[in-house]
Each structure stands twice: as structure tokens, then as C-alpha cells.
Amino acid sequence: MACTHRRFFGIPLVEHTTEEVAETWGAARSQLSALIFADRMLLWRIARSRVTRQYLLDVRGRVAPNGRGAARQVRVATGCRVGAFPEFQSVVRIMARAESDGATVYIVGRSQDQLQRVEQNVRATFPQLRVVGRAVFHGSNTEAMTTAIRKAGPRLVFVGSDAPPLLKWIREHSRQFGPVLFVVASRAAQRMAGRSSVPRSGAWAAVLVRPFMAIPLIGHRLWARYHRNTLKA
């Protein structure tokens, strides 16, 4: 069956190729948006979150499948060949594009150590991309962090974690920031910090249920095709 539509259980997916991502997402923007790099487990977590899906639609945000497993799930569920976007390389290209304009970035991390290493990496690799602030995310400092980002007015907010509380903070506070792009890329941040990716909680359970995932994926594709044909009728 042909490509139905570029949504994975309601999640809006990146329409561009890996080569087009930098220009599309690294250039200056006229409105708030968000780009989330998601492996197969994060894809399902976002699919289960109605508020996150709606937020992405509201701000014209997109999810970029990261890795062949995530891309394969999308292809089976939609029939669309959405590239397995290499997270680290894609983030580097986006920052390089922003650097060419002398743009600014604010960095949000999961720990002080990660934050320092990521900032050092960004400053060394993209000297013309000005770091205008950084913060370790805690539930107790969300208001201060929100105020700091609003005052700094960066083009990019690079978020090195996709933890549920952080995604909730983005949904609830980002509309205060104007035409900012949130780039959520936890694995890229880990690599910038010189750390290998740590298996997600529940990874073994995901391996056990993987053989059964074809059923909902194919079901989604059949439903999407039927829905499209119904609208055409």
C-alpha cells in the first residue's frame, strides 16, 4: 500500500529529507516550533500523550524518527519512507545553519555535568553560535528558567532530555518565548557530553513485545488508508 499520511498514531512527522533538515529547521523562524528526535520507545510515549500530539500540531512541530527501528515502525504504520534521521548529525547541521546567521542558543540539560560538557562542545564547534544561557532542569526552577529564556530571546533552545516533566514544561511555557525552535535531542546531548547512550527504562520489555507490534502498526495503516479514501469519496 502507498503512503497514507505522515502521521504516526496522530504524531506529525518530519516531511523533509535528512539533507533538508538543516535549512528548514536551522534558519530564522517567524513562530514558535519544536523538533523532537525520537527512537522507537519515545515514539510510542508521544503517541500515548494526546496533549503532546496536540501541542506539536498547534506549533507546527514535528517528530524525526531516530534510528532504523523507529523508521521501520513508521514505514509499516503509514507506508511512508520517513528517513531514519541520524540525531547527532542532524543537530550538528541545524546548529551549523544557525551559526551561519550568528544566531543564539539556550541549553537545557538533565545534570550540571552534562550541561557543562555540552556547552563546551557547542562553544568549541560553533564559535559564532552564541550561547546566551544554560540551565539544569528541575521542577523547582521552572519559573526562573522560563524567565531567563524569555529575556534571552534565543533562536534555538537545545534540550538534552526527553523526560516527561521536561516535555510538560515545554508544552506549558514555550508559548511565552516568541519565534523559538525547541530541539529535543537527548542522545545527541549525551554524545556531546562524551557519554554513550544509556538503555531506556523498559527497554527489555519493549524487546519482548516487539514481535506483536506488527498488528497495531498494520491496523493503523489500514485505518489511515480507509479514512483517506472516505474523504475522497
Order of alpha helices (4+ residues) and beta strands (2+ residues): beta-beta-alpha-beta-alpha-alpha-beta-alpha-alpha-beta-alpha-beta-alpha-beta-alpha-beta-alpha-alpha-alpha
